[in-house]
């Protein structure tokens, strides 16, 4: 599986943004504290997310980022693709050159798994994630941490 921390962090940060964006733009510093992701790394991720049209930025005091579309319209798979990640489970990256002489015996298996993962991640939106009771519980816990350890 090639889903690295970049994809995981991007999804986590977007979910945090979705959870906290009701009252206006959210600063990356706030997300950094709540999610324990370095600010410079978030800046790199959000640059890609902005170029992909998933977030919009607001400059100035009270500025930050907002989700660019309705939460039910943003699929987890879009976020992963936006930061140049892949969910390819094949050893060869889908190029069918697993061995020196071509595809391996299990290529179709891993290719099928990749398709199932893509389909699943494409069917889950930010709104679907927010609607999960456990996600809201974790978010409340993180908000308490934010009060104890403010970013400013």
Buried (B, 14 or more C-beta within 10 A) or exposed (E): EEBEEBBBBBBBBBBBBBBBBEEEBBBBBBBBBBBEBEEEBBEBBBEBBBEBEBBEBBEEEEEBBBBBBEBEEBBBBBBBBBBEBBBBBBBBEBEEBBEEEEBBEEBEEBBEBBEEBBEEBBEBBBEBBBEEEEBEEEBEEBEEEBEEEEEE
